[in-house]
């Protein structure tokens, strides 16, 4: 969704995708980025529109990241239905996928419900998990002006969660990274 596009960051080079790409480059792990995200995407968009696009990339991806659910919850606040849709999506994700939890504190009942489903689905499939929630920066500084997307500081939660899931050295994480400089 829009989080993978860096919405809320002051610059795309400060998004979690760019910063993780910079860390992969710093560690000598070759990669190319194909970002199939769509602002406002929900689990059904990922399942029926984005996953099929993987066949058009031209080569098999070695790593796929999937972070979805926030838009599902805001547009359909019935957690069991959202959890079921996300569970179905998880069952169809390629085995080289890292899936992330929702950026929600543990005191948010719908978020807890959905994150439990994501964790269970990742465990069932043996997929690595980028657990965002424990790394959240609470307070205004962690969120962009729209109070929905992370700020530069807030994107640190995604960076840390994906860093852990990928086994990246903390010292390899840049504050910002421009893939055109690579």
N, C-alpha and C positions, 0 to 999 in steps of 0.2 A: 504494500500500500504506500501511501505518501511518505511514511517513515523511511522506506528504502530509497526514496527520491531526495531525502534530505530536507524536506519541507520543515521550516522553523529554524534551520541553521542560518547563520549570517552569510554563509557561502557553501556551495556544494562540496568544497574541499574539506569542510569540517564535519561532513556527514559521517555516519558510522561506516557506510560502504566505502567511501574514499579512505578513511583512516585505517580500516582493516586491509584494504588493498595496499596501502602504503606499508603496513606491517608485513604483509606477505612478500612484497618486493624487498624490504629490508632484510628479510630472512632468506632471500634467494629462492623463494618458492614461485616459479613461473605461473602466470595466470593472465587471463583476459576477462574483462567484465562485460557481461551482457545483462543489462538491467531490464527485466520484463515487468517491473512494477507499474501499478496504475493507481493514481490518487483516487481515494474513495473505494478501492477494491474491497470486496467482501470474500468470504470463503468460496462462494459459488463462482465468482469471477476467476479466482485463482484456479479452481478445479476445472472449469469449462473453457476458459479463454487463455489463461496464462500457461498452464501446464502443456496444452497442445502446442504452444509456440516453441517449446524445447526441441521438437522435431525439426524445426526450421532453422535452428542455430547453425547447422552445418557440421558440427562435431559434438561428440558426447561430452557433456560437462563433467568435470571432476568434482565440482562442489556446487551445491545449490543451497541458497538460503530461503527460508520461508517464514515470514512474519505477517500474520493476518489475524483478524478477530476484533480489533477495536471498532472498526466500522460496522461489523455485524452487531456488536453489543449496542452501539449508539442508535442503530436503526431498527433493531429488534431486541428489546430488552428481556426476552424470555430465554434465560440461560440454558435450559435443557435443549431447546431447539438449536441454539447456536453451537452448543457443545456437540450435538449429534452431527451437524454439518461439518464442523471442524474435524471431528473424528473420521468422517467419511473421506475428507480431503487428505488427512494424514495417511489413511490406508492406500492412497493412490500416489503419494510422493515417491520419487525415485530414491533408491537406497543411499545415494550420496548427498542427501539433504540434511541440513541443520535447521531445525525448527525452533522458533523463539516463543516464549510466553508473552502474554500481554503486559504492557507497561502499566500495571495497576498495583496499588499497595494492597497488602494482605487484608485491609479492613473493608475492601470493596467486595460485597457479596457476589455480584455477577462476575467480576474479574476472577475471584477465587474459584468459582465454579468452572469457568472457561479454562483457567490455567491448570486446574486439576485434570481436566480432560486432555489438554495438550501434553502435560507430563505423562499421563497414562498412555496416550497414543504413541508418544516418542519411545517410551519404554517397551511397549508392545511390539513396535517395529524395529527396535534397536537403533533408533536415530539419535544422533547427538542433539543435546538441548542447549540452547542459548537462553538461560534463565534470566530475563531482564529484571523482573520484580525485585530481587534482593539488592540490585545495584542502583535502584532509582534514587535520584536526588530530589528530595522533597523541598517544597517551597517554591516561591515565584521564580527564582533564578534557574530552576531546572526546566522551565516551560517557556515556549515562545509566547509572543503577545497574544496569540489566539487561544492560549490555555489548553490546547489539544495536542499540539506537536511539541517535541522537545526543543530546547534551546541548544546552543553549542555545548554548554555544560551538561544538559540533560542527555545529549547523545552519548555522553561518556558511559551511561548505563548499557547501551547497546554495544559500544566498543568493548567494554569489559566482559560482557556476557559472551560475545562472539570470540573474544581473545581466549577466554577460558575453554570454550567449546573446540576451538581450533588448536589449542596448545601453543599459542604464540607467546613469545617472551614479552613481558610488560615493557621492557626497554625498547622494543621495536615499534611501539605504537606512536605515530606522529600526532602532533596537535592538529595538523591538517596535511592533506596530500593531494596533489594535482596529478592525475594519471597522464596528462600530456607532458609532464616533466620526466616521465620514465623512459 
